[in-house]
Amino acid sequence: MHKKIILASTSPRRKELLEREGIDFIVDASFIEETLDDSLPIDERLRQLAIKKATPIHQKYPQDIVIGADTVVYFENQVIGKAHSREEANQILHRLSHHKHDVYTAVAIYDADTLTSFCEKTEVYFKDITDMIEAYLDSNEWEGKAGAYGIQGAAEVFVDHIVGDKDNVIGLPVCRIKDYLLKK
């Protein structure tokens, strides 16, 4: 029996990354309360959330492969989520300007009765972007993105360098997922 691959996420960026790799999948996401347990280390908090996102979809497709994920920007021991307004995006980008921050993506993969989960970290080093922020905010590209930026778009110029996987910053460490799927 050929197993289906189900992406338990509505993220257009995760969808694009899997499509880019030629992975045949469908999207079916659950909508859960995204709360993090602050008593746990950041990677474990995110792994639990990725599992929580994937579990209802796994219950719907118990014999298939279900991939759930969650991505956050982590700066000065704080999770920086999606900005809810232009002003909030402005504040976030000014905080990140000329600093290093970490991007974590946790992944949960259900494969029939087996659950595999991991958390990938990428260090992102921003240039001094003070003079670029207003133009970027005008583009509205910040909307719906953790840390109020998308490294794969116009904000690519903000980055001095990264240590780790750029795809992880976009929203999915697709090489690790591909490696997992190839072993199946």
Contact map, one row per residue, 1 for C-alpha under 8 A:
1110000000000000000000000000000000000000000000000000000000000000000000000000000000000000000000000000000000000000000000000000000000000000000000000000000000000000000000000000000000000000
1111000000000000000000000000000000000000000000000000000000000000000000000000000000000000000000000000000000000000000000000000000000000000000000000000000000000000000000000000000000000000
1111100000000000000000000000000000000000000000000000000000000011100000000000000000000000000000000000000000000000000000000000000000000000000000000000000000000000000000000000000000000000
0111110000000000000000001100000000000000000000000000000000000001100000000000000000000000000000000000000000000000000000000000000000000000000000000000000000000000000000000000000000000000
0011111000000000000000011100000000000000000000000000000000000001111000000000000000000000000000000000000000000000000000000000000000000000000000000000000000000000000000000000000000000000
0001111100000000000000001111000000000000000000000000000000000001111000000000000000000000000000000000000000000000000000000000000000000000000000000000000000000000000000000000000000000000
0000111110000010000000001111100000000000000000000000000000000000011100000000000000000000000000000000000000000000000000000000000000000000000000000000000000000000000000000000000000000000
0000011111000000000000000011110000000000000000000000110010000000011110000000000000000000000000000000000000000000000000000000000000000000000000000000000000000000000000000000000000000000
0000001111100100000000000011110000000000000000000000000000000000000110000000000000000000000000000000000000000000000000000000000000000000000000000000000000000000000000000000000000000000
0000000111110110000000000011100000000000000000000000000000000000000000000000000000000000000000000000000000000000000000000000000000000000000000000000000000000000000000000000000000000000
0000000011111110000000000000000000000000000000000000000000000000000000000000000000000000000000000000000000000000000000000000000000000000000000000000000000000000000000000000000000000000
0000000001111111000000000000000000000000000000000000000000000000000000000000000000000000000000000000000000000000000000000000000000000000000000000000000000000000000000000000000000000000
0000000000111111100000000000000000000000000000000000000000000000000000000000000000000000000000000000000000000000000000000000000000000000000000000000000000000000000000000110000000000000
0000000011111111110000000000000000000000000000000000000000000000000000000000000000000000000000000000000000000000000000000000000000000000000000000000000000000000000000000111000000000000
0000001001111111111000000000000000000000000000000000000000000000000000000000000000000000000000000000000000000000000000000000000000000000000000000000000000000000000000000000000000000000
0000000000011111111100000000000000000000000000000000000000000000000000000000000000000000000000000000000000000000000000000000000000000000000000000000000000000000000000000000000000000000
0000000000001111111110000000000000000000000000000000000000000000000000000000000000000000000000000000000000000000000000000000000000000000000000000000000000000000000000100001010000000000
0000000000000111111111110000000000000000000000000000000000000000000000000000000000000000000000000000000000000000000000000000000000000000000000000000000000000000000000000000010000000000
0000000000000011111111110000000000000000000000000000000000000000000000000000000000000000000000000000000000000000000000000000000000000000000000000000000000000000000000000000000000000000
0000000000000001111111100000000000000000000000000000000000000000000000000000000000000000000000000000000000000000000000000000000000000000000000000000000000000000000000000000000000000000
0000000000000000111111100000000000000000000000000000000000000000000000000000000000000000000000000000000000000000000000000000000000000000000000000000000000000000000000000000000000000000
0000000000000000011111110000000000000000000000000000000000000000000000000000000000000000000000000000000000000000000000000000000000000000000000000000000000000000000000000000000000000000
0000000000000000011111111000000000000000000000000000000000000000000000000000000000000000000000000000000000000000000000000000000000000000000000000000000000000000000000000000000000000000
0000100000000000011001111100000000000000000000000000000000000000000000000000000000000000000000000000000000000000000000000000000000000000000000000000000000000000000000000000000000000000
0001111000000000000000111110000000000000000000000000000000000000000000000000000000000000000000000000000000000000000000000000000000000000000000000000000000000000000000000000000000000000
0001111000000000000000011111000000000000000000000000000000000000000000000000000000000000000000000000000000000000000000000000000000000000000000000000000000000000000000000000000000000000
0000011111000000000000001111100000000000000000000000000000000000000000000000000000000000000000000000000000000000000000000000000000000000000000000000000000000000000000000000000000000000
0000011111000000000000000111110000000000000000000000000010000000000000000000000000000000000000000000000000000000000000000000000000000000000000000000000000000000000000000000000000000000
0000001111000000000000000011111000000000000000000000110010000000000000000000000000000000000000000000000000000000000000000000000000000000000000000000000000000000000000000000000000000000
0000000110000000000000000001111100000000000000000000110110000000000000000000000000000000000000000000000000000000000000000000000000000000000000000000000000000000000000000000000000000000
0000000000000000000000000000111110000000000000000000100000000000000000000000000000000000000000000000000000000000000000000000000000000000000000000000000000000000000000000000000000000000
0000000000000000000000000000011111000000000000000001100000000000000000000000000000000000000000000000000000000000000000000000000000000000000000000000000000000000000000000000000000000000
0000000000000000000000000000001111100000000000000000000000000000000000000000000000000000000000000000000000000000000000000000000000000000000000000000000000000000000000000000000000000000
0000000000000000000000000000000111110000000000001000000000000000000000000000000000000000000000000000000000000000000000000000000000000000000000000000000000000000000000000000000000000000
0000000000000000000000000000000011111000000000001000000000000000000000000000000000000000000000000000000000000000000000000000000000000000000000000000000000000000000000000000000000000000
0000000000000000000000000000000001111100000011001000000000000000000000000000000000000000000000000000000000000000000000000000000000000000000000000000000000000000000000000000000000000000
0000000000000000000000000000000000111111000010000000000000000000000000000000000000000000000000000000000000000000000000000000000000000000000000000000000000000000000000000000000000000000
0000000000000000000000000000000000011111110010000000000000000000000000000000000000000000000000000000000000000000000000000000000000000000000000000000000000000000000000000000000000000000
0000000000000000000000000000000000001111100000000000000000000000000000000000000000000000000000000000000000000000000000000000000000000000000000000000000000000000000000000000000000000000
0000000000000000000000000000000000001111110110000000000000000000000000000000000000000000000000000000000000000000000000000000000000000000000000000000000000000000000000000000000000000000
0000000000000000000000000000000000000111111110000000000000000000000000000000000000000000000000000000000000000000000000000000000000000000000000000000000000000000000000000000000000000000
0000000000000000000000000000000000000101111111000000000000000000000000000000000000000000000000000000000000000000000000000000000000000000000000000000000000000000000000000000000000000000
0000000000000000000000000000000000000000111111100000000000000000000000000000000000000000000000000000000101000000000000100000000000000000000000000000000000000000000000000000000000000000
0000000000000000000000000000000000000001111111110000000000000000000000000000000000000000000000000000000000000000000000100000000000000000000000000000000000000000000000000000000000000000
0000000000000000000000000000000000011101111111111000000000000000000000000000000000000000000000000000000000000000000000000000000000000000000000000000000000000000000000000000000000000000
0000000000000000000000000000000000010000011111111100000000000000000001100000000000000000000000000000000111000000000000100000000000000000000000000000000000000000000000000000000000000000
0000000000000000000000000000000000000000001111111110000000000000000001000000000000000000000000000000000001110000000011100000000000000000000000000000000000000000000000000000000000000000
0000000000000000000000000000000000000000000111111111000000000000000000000000000000000000000000000000000000000000000000000000000000000000000000000000000000000000000000000000000000000000
0000000000000000000000000000000001110000000011111111100000000000000011000000000000000000000000000000000001000000000000000000000000000000000000000000000000000000000000000000000000000000
0000000000000000000000000000000000000000000001111111110000000000000111000000000000000000000000000000000001110000000000000000000000000000000000000000000000000000000000000000000000000000
0000000000000000000000000000000000000000000000111111111000000000000110000000000000000000000000000000000000111000000010000000000000000000000000000000000000000000000000000000000000000000
0000000000000000000000000000000100000000000000011111111100000000000000000000000000000000000000000000000000000000000000000000000000000000000000000000000000000000000000000000000000000000
0000000100000000000000000000111100000000000000001111111110000000000110000000000000000000000000000000000000000000000000000000000000000000000000000000000000000000000000000000000000000000
0000000100000000000000000000110000000000000000000111111111000000011110000000000000000000000000000000000000011100000000000000000000000000000000000000000000000000000000000000000000000000
0000000000000000000000000000000000000000000000000011111111100000000000000000000000000000000000000000000000000100000000000000000000000000000000000000000000000000000000000000000000000000
0000000000000000000000000000010000000000000000000001111111110000000000000000000000000000000000000000000000000000000000000000000000000000000000000000000000000000000000000000000000000000
0000000100000000000000000001110000000000000000000000111111111000010000000000000000000000000000000000000000000000000000000000000000000000000000000000000000000000000000000000000000000000
0000000000000000000000000000000000000000000000000000011111111101110000000000000000000000000000000000000000000101000000000000000000000000000000000000000000000000000000000000000000000000
0000000000000000000000000000000000000000000000000000001111111100000000000000000000000000000000000000000000000000000000000000000000000000000000000000000000000000000000000000000000000000
0000000000000000000000000000000000000000000000000000000111111100000000000000000000000000000000000000000000000000000000000000000000000000000000000000000000000000000000000000000000000000
0000000000000000000000000000000000000000000000000000000011111111110000000000000000000000000000000000000000000000000000000000000000000000000000000000000000000000000000000000000000000000
0000000000000000000000000000000000000000000000000000000001111111000000000000000000000000000000000000000000000011100000000000000000000000000000000000000000000000000000000000000000000000
0010000000000000000000000000000000000000000000000000000000001111100000000000000000000000000000000000000000000011100000000000000000000000000000000000000000000000000000000000000000000000
0011110000000000000000000000000000000000000000000000000001001111110000000000000000000000000000000000000000000111000000000000000000000000000000000000000000000000000000000000000000000000
0011110000000000000000000000000000000000000000000000000001001011111000000000000000000000000000000000000000001111000000000000000000000000000000000000000000000000000000000000000000000000
0000111100000000000000000000000000000000000000000000010011001001111100000000000000000000000000000000000000011110000000000000000000000000000000000000000000000000000000000000000000000000
0000111100000000000000000000000000000000000000000000010000000000111110000000000000000000000000000000000000111100000000000000000000000000000000000000000000000000000000000000000000000000
0000001110000000000000000000000000000000000000000110110000000000011111000000000000000000000000000000000000111000000000000000000000000000000000000000000000000000000000000000000000000000
0000000110000000000000000000000000000000000000001110110000000000001111100000000000000000000000000000000011110000000000000000000000000000000000000000000000000000000000000001000000000000
0000000000000000000000000000000000000000000001101100000000000000000111110000000000000000000000000000000011100000000000000000000000000000000000000000000000000000000000000010000000000000
0000000000000000000000000000000000000000000001000000000000000000000011111000000000000000000000000000001111000000000000000000000000000000000000000100000000000000000000001011000000000000
0000000000000000000000000000000000000000000000000000000000000000000001111100001110000000000000000000001110000000000000000000000000000000000000000110000000000000000000000000000000000000
0000000000000000000000000000000000000000000000000000000000000000000000111110001110000000000000000000111100000000000000000000000000000000000000000110000000000000000000000000000000000000
0000000000000000000000000000000000000000000000000000000000000000000000011111111100000000000000000000111100000000000000000000000000000000000000000000000000000000000000000000000000000000
0000000000000000000000000000000000000000000000000000000000000000000000001111111100000000000000010001110000000000000000000000000000000000000000000000000000000000000000000000000000000000
0000000000000000000000000000000000000000000000000000000000000000000000000111110000000000000000000000100000000000000000000000000000000000000000000000000000000000000000000000000000000000
0000000000000000000000000000000000000000000000000000000000000000000000000111111000000000000000000000000000000000000000000000000000000000000000000000000000000000000000000000000000000000
0000000000000000000000000000000000000000000000000000000000000000000000000111111100000000000000000000000000000000000000000000000000000000000000000000000000000000000000000000000000000000
0000000000000000000000000000000000000000000000000000000000000000000000011110111110000000000000000000000000000000000000000000000000000000000000000000000000000000000000000000000000000000
0000000000000000000000000000000000000000000000000000000000000000000000011110011111000000000100000000000000000000000000000000000000000000000000000110000000000000000000000000000000000000
0000000000000000000000000000000000000000000000000000000000000000000000011000001111100000000000000000000000000000000000000000000000000000000000001111000000000000000000000000000000000000
0000000000000000000000000000000000000000000000000000000000000000000000000000000111110000000000000000000000000000000000000000000000000000000000111111000000000000000000000000000000000000
0000000000000000000000000000000000000000000000000000000000000000000000000000000011111101100100000000000000000000000000000000000000000000000001111111000000000000000000000000000000000000
0000000000000000000000000000000000000000000000000000000000000000000000000000000001111101100000000000000000000000000000000000000000000000000000100000000000000000000000000000000000000000
0000000000000000000000000000000000000000000000000000000000000000000000000000000000111111100000000000000000000000000000000000000000000000000000000000000000000000000000000000000000000000
0000000000000000000000000000000000000000000000000000000000000000000000000000000000111111110000000000000000000000000000000000000000000000100000000000000000000000000000000000000000000000
0000000000000000000000000000000000000000000000000000000000000000000000000000000000001111111000000000000000000000000000000000000000000000000000000000000000000000000000000000000000000000
0000000000000000000000000000000000000000000000000000000000000000000000000000000000111111111100000000000000000000000000000000000000000000000000000000000000000000000000000000000000000000
0000000000000000000000000000000000000000000000000000000000000000000000000000000000111111111110000000000000000000000000000000000000000000100001000011000000000000000000000000000000000000
0000000000000000000000000000000000000000000000000000000000000000000000000000000000000111111111000000000000000000000000000000000000001100100000000000000000000000000000000000000000000000
0000000000000000000000000000000000000000000000000000000000000000000000000000000000000011111111100000000000000000000000000000000000000000000000000000000000000000000000000000000000000000
0000000000000000000000000000000000000000000000000000000000000000000000000000000100100001111111110000000000000000000000000000000000000000000000000011000000000000000000000000000000000000
0000000000000000000000000000000000000000000000000000000000000000000000000000000000000000111111111000000000000000000000000000000010001000000000000011100000000000000000000000000000000000
0000000000000000000000000000000000000000000000000000000000000000000000000000000000000000011111111000000000000000000000000000000011001000000000000000000000000000000000000000000000000000
0000000000000000000000000000000000000000000000000000000000000000000000000000000000000000001111111010000000000000000000000000000000000000000000000000000000000000000000000000000000000000
0000000000000000000000000000000000000000000000000000000000000000000000000010000000000000000111111111100000000000000000000000010000000000000000000000000000000000000000000000000000000000
0000000000000000000000000000000000000000000000000000000000000000000000000000000000000000000011111110000000000000000000000000011111000000000000000000000000000000000000000000000000000000
0000000000000000000000000000000000000000000000000000000000000000000000000000000000000000000000011111000000000000000000000000111110000000000000000000000000000000000000000000000000000000
0000000000000000000000000000000000000000000000000000000000000000000000000000000000000000000000111111100000000000000000000000111000000000000000000000000000000000000000000000000000000000
0000000000000000000000000000000000000000000000000000000000000000000000000010000000000000000000010111110000000000000000000011110000000000000000000000000000000000000000000000000000000000
0000000000000000000000000000000000000000000000000000000000000000000000001111000000000000000000010011111000000000000000000011100000000000000000000000000000000000000000000000000000000000
0000000000000000000000000000000000000000000000000000000000000000000000001110000000000000000000000001111100000000000000001111000000000000000000000000000000000000000000000000000000000000
0000000000000000000000000000000000000000000000000000000000000000000000111100000000000000000000000000111110000000000000001111000000000000000000000000000000000000000000011000000000000000
0000000000000000000000000000000000000000001001000000000000000000000000111100000000000000000000000000011111000000000000111100000000000000000000000000000000000000000000011000000000000000
0000000000000000000000000000000000000000000001000000000000000000000011110000000000000000000000000000001111100000000000111000000000000000000000000000000000000000000000011011100000000000
0000000000000000000000000000000000000000001001101100000000000000000011100000000000000000000000000000000111110000000011110000000000000000000000000000000000000000000000000000000000000000
0000000000000000000000000000000000000000000000100110000000000000001111000000000000000000000000000000000011111000000011100000000000000000000000000000000000000000000000000001000000000000
0000000000000000000000000000000000000000000000100110010000000000011110000000000000000000000000000000000001111100001111000000000000000000000000000000000000000000000000000000000000000000
0000000000000000000000000000000000000000000000000010010000000000111100000000000000000000000000000000000000111110001110000000000000000000000000000000000000000000000000000000000000000000
0000000000000000000000000000000000000000000000000000011001000001111000000000000000000000000000000000000000011111111100000000000000000000000000000000000000000000000000000000000000000000
0000000000000000000000000000000000000000000000000000000000000111110000000000000000000000000000000000000000001111111000000000000000000000000000000000000000000000000000000000000000000000
0000000000000000000000000000000000000000000000000000000001000111100000000000000000000000000000000000000000000111110000000000000000000000000000000000000000000000000000000000000000000000
0000000000000000000000000000000000000000000000000000000000000110000000000000000000000000000000000000000000000111111000000000000000000000000000000000000000000000000000000000000000000000
0000000000000000000000000000000000000000000000000000000000000000000000000000000000000000000000000000000000000111111100000000000000000000000000000000000000000000000000000000000000000000
0000000000000000000000000000000000000000000000000000000000000000000000000000000000000000000000000000000000011110111110000000000000000000000000000000000000000000000000000000000000000000
0000000000000000000000000000000000000000000000000000000000000000000000000000000000000000000000000000000000011100011111000000000000000000000000000000000000000000000000000000000000000000
0000000000000000000000000000000000000000000000100010000000000000000000000000000000000000000000000000000001111000001111100000000000000000000000000000000000000000000000000000000000000000
0000000000000000000000000000000000000000000000100000000000000000000000000000000000000000000000000000000001110000000111110000000000000000000000000000000000000000000000000000000000000000
0000000000000000000000000000000000000000001101100000000000000000000000000000000000000000000000000000000111100000000011111000000000000000000000000000000000000000000000000000000000000000
0000000000000000000000000000000000000000000000000000000000000000000000000000000000000000000000000000000111000000000001111100000000000000000000000000000000000000000000010000100000000000
0000000000000000000000000000000000000000000000000000000000000000000000000000000000000000000000000000011110000000000000111110000000000000000000000000000000000000000110010000000000000000
0000000000000000000000000000000000000000000000000000000000000000000000000000000000000000000000000000011100000000000000011111000000000000000000000000000000000000011111011000000000000000
0000000000000000000000000000000000000000000000000000000000000000000000000000000000000000000000000001111000000000000000001111100000000000000000000000000000000000011100000000000000000000
0000000000000000000000000000000000000000000000000000000000000000000000000000000000000000000000000001111000000000000000000111110000000000000000000000000000000011111000000000000000000000
0000000000000000000000000000000000000000000000000000000000000000000000000000000000000000000000000111100000000000000000000011111000000000000000000000000000000011110000000000000000000000
0000000000000000000000000000000000000000000000000000000000000000000000000000000000000000000000011111000000000000000000000001111110000000000000000000000000000111100000000000000000000000
0000000000000000000000000000000000000000000000000000000000000000000000000000000000000000000000001110000000000000000000000000111110000000000000000000000000000111000000000000000000000000
0000000000000000000000000000000000000000000000000000000000000000000000000000000000000000000000001100000000000000000000000000011111100000000000000000000000000100000000000000000000000000
0000000000000000000000000000000000000000000000000000000000000000000000000000000000000000000011001100000000000000000000000000011111111000000000000000000000000100000000000000000000000000
0000000000000000000000000000000000000000000000000000000000000000000000000000000000000000000001001000000000000000000000000000000111111000000000000000000000000000000000000000000000000000
0000000000000000000000000000000000000000000000000000000000000000000000000000000000000000000000000000000000000000000000000000000111111100000000000000000000000000000000000000000000000000
0000000000000000000000000000000000000000000000000000000000000000000000000000000000000000000000000000000000000000000000000000000011111111000000000000000000000000000000000000000000000000
0000000000000000000000000000000000000000000000000000000000000000000000000000000000000000010011000000000000000000000000000000000011111111100000000000000000000000000000000000000000000000
0000000000000000000000000000000000000000000000000000000000000000000000000000000000000000010000000000000000000000000000000000000000111111110000000000000000000000000000000000000000000000
0000000000000000000000000000000000000000000000000000000000000000000000000000000000000000000000000000000000000000000000000000000000011111111000000000000000000000000000000000000000000000
0000000000000000000000000000000000000000000000000000000000000000000000000000000000000000000000000000000000000000000000000000000000011111111111000000000001100000000000000000000000000000
0000000000000000000000000000000000000000000000000000000000000000000000000000000000000100110000000000000000000000000000000000000000001111111111000000000000000000000000000000000000000000
0000000000000000000000000000000000000000000000000000000000000000000000000000000000000000000000000000000000000000000000000000000000000111111100000000000000000000000000000000000000000000
0000000000000000000000000000000000000000000000000000000000000000000000000000000000000000000000000000000000000000000000000000000000000011111111000000000000000000000000000000000000000000
0000000000000000000000000000000000000000000000000000000000000000000000000000000000000000000000000000000000000000000000000000000000000001111111100000000000000000000000000000000000000000
0000000000000000000000000000000000000000000000000000000000000000000000000000000000000000000000000000000000000000000000000000000000000001101111100000110011000000000000000000000000000000
0000000000000000000000000000000000000000000000000000000000000000000000000000000000100000100000000000000000000000000000000000000000000001101111111001110000000000000000000000000000000000
0000000000000000000000000000000000000000000000000000000000000000000000000000000001110000000000000000000000000000000000000000000000000000000111111001100000000000000000000000000000000000
0000000000000000000000000000000000000000000000000000000000000000000000000000000001100000000000000000000000000000000000000000000000000000000001111101000000000000000000000000000000000000
0000000000000000000000000000000000000000000000000000000000000000000000000000000011100000000000000000000000000000000000000000000000000000000001111111110000000000000000000000000000000000
0000000000000000000000000000000000000000000000000000000000000000000000111000000111100000000000000000000000000000000000000000000000000000000000011111100000000000000000000000000000000000
0000000000000000000000000000000000000000000000000000000000000000000000011000000111100000100110000000000000000000000000000000000000000000000000001111100000000000000000000000000000000000
0000000000000000000000000000000000000000000000000000000000000000000000000000000011100000100110000000000000000000000000000000000000000000000001111111110000000000000000000000000000000000
0000000000000000000000000000000000000000000000000000000000000000000000000000000000000000000010000000000000000000000000000000000000000000000011101111111000100000000000000000000000000000
0000000000000000000000000000000000000000000000000000000000000000000000000000000000000000000000000000000000000000000000000000000000000000000011001001111111110000000000000100000000000000
0000000000000000000000000000000000000000000000000000000000000000000000000000000000000000000000000000000000000000000000000000000000000000000000000000111111110010000001001100000000000000
0000000000000000000000000000000000000000000000000000000000000000000000000000000000000000000000000000000000000000000000000000000000000000000000000000011111110000000000000100000000000000
0000000000000000000000000000000000000000000000000000000000000000000000000000000000000000000000000000000000000000000000000000000000000000000010000000011111110000000000000000000000000000
0000000000000000000000000000000000000000000000000000000000000000000000000000000000000000000000000000000000000000000000000000000000000001000010000000011111111000000000000000000000000000
0000000000000000000000000000000000000000000000000000000000000000000000000000000000000000000000000000000000000000000000000000000000000001000000000000111111111110000000000000000000000000
0000000000000000000000000000000000000000000000000000000000000000000000000000000000000000000000000000000000000000000000000000000000000000000000000000011111111110000000000000000000000000
0000000000000000000000000000000000000000000000000000000000000000000000000000000000000000000000000000000000000000000000000000000000000000000000000000000001111111000000000000000000000000
0000000000000000000000000000000000000000000000000000000000000000000000000000000000000000000000000000000000000000000000000000011110000000000000000000000000111111000000000000000000000000
0000000000000000000000000000000000000000000000000000000000000000000000000000000000000000000000000000000000000000000000000001111000000000000000000000001000111111110000000000000000000000
0000000000000000000000000000000000000000000000000000000000000000000000000000000000000000000000000000000000000000000000000001111000000000000000000000000000001111110000000000000000000000
0000000000000000000000000000000000000000000000000000000000000000000000000000000000000000000000000000000000000000000000000001110000000000000000000000000000000011111000000000000000000000
0000000000000000000000000000000000000000000000000000000000000000000000000000000000000000000000000000000000000000000000000111100000000000000000000000000000000011111111000000000000000000
0000000000000000000000000000000000000000000000000000000000000000000000000000000000000000000000000000000000000000000000000111000000000000000000000000000000000000111110000000000000000000
0000000000000000000000000000000000000000000000000000000000000000000000000000000000000000000000000000000000000000000000001110000000000000000000000000000000000000011111010000000000000000
0000000000000000000000000000000000000000000000000000000000000000000000000000000000000000000000000000000000000000000000001100000000000000000000000000000000000000011111111000100000000000
0000000000000000000000000000000000000000000000000000000000000000000000000000000000000000000000000000000000000000000000000100000000000000000000000000001000000000010111111100000000000000
0000000000000000100000000000000000000000000000000000000000000000000000000000000000000000000000000000000000000000000000000000000000000000000000000000000000000000000011111111110000000000
0000000000000000000000000000000000000000000000000000000000000000000000000000000000000000000000000000001110000000000000011100000000000000000000000000000000000000000111111111110000000000
0000000000000000000000000000000000000000000000000000000000000000000000100000000000000000000000000000001110000000000000000100000000000000000000000000001000000000000011111111000000000000
0000000000001100000000000000000000000000000000000000000000000000000000000000000000000000000000000000000000000000000000000000000000000000000000000000011100000000000001111111000000000000
0000000000001100000000000000000000000000000000000000000000000000000001100000000000000000000000000000000010000000000000000000000000000000000000000000000000000000000000111111100000000000
0000000000000100100000000000000000000000000000000000000000000000000010100000000000000000000000000000000010100000000000000000000000000000000000000000000000000000000000111111110000000000
0000000000000000000000000000000000000000000000000000000000000000000000000000000000000000000000000000000010000000000000010000000000000000000000000000000000000000000010110011111110000000
0000000000000000110000000000000000000000000000000000000000000000000000000000000000000000000000000000000000000000000000000000000000000000000000000000000000000000000000110001111111000000
0000000000000000000000000000000000000000000000000000000000000000000000000000000000000000000000000000000000000000000000000000000000000000000000000000000000000000000000000000111111100000
0000000000000000000000000000000000000000000000000000000000000000000000000000000000000000000000000000000000000000000000000000000000000000000000000000000000000000000000000000111111110000
0000000000000000000000000000000000000000000000000000000000000000000000000000000000000000000000000000000000000000000000000000000000000000000000000000000000000000000000000000111111111000
0000000000000000000000000000000000000000000000000000000000000000000000000000000000000000000000000000000000000000000000000000000000000000000000000000000000000000000000000000011111111100
0000000000000000000000000000000000000000000000000000000000000000000000000000000000000000000000000000000000000000000000000000000000000000000000000000000000000000000000000000001111111110
0000000000000000000000000000000000000000000000000000000000000000000000000000000000000000000000000000000000000000000000000000000000000000000000000000000000000000000000000000000111111111
0000000000000000000000000000000000000000000000000000000000000000000000000000000000000000000000000000000000000000000000000000000000000000000000000000000000000000000000000000000011111111
0000000000000000000000000000000000000000000000000000000000000000000000000000000000000000000000000000000000000000000000000000000000000000000000000000000000000000000000000000000001111111
0000000000000000000000000000000000000000000000000000000000000000000000000000000000000000000000000000000000000000000000000000000000000000000000000000000000000000000000000000000000111111
0000000000000000000000000000000000000000000000000000000000000000000000000000000000000000000000000000000000000000000000000000000000000000000000000000000000000000000000000000000000011111
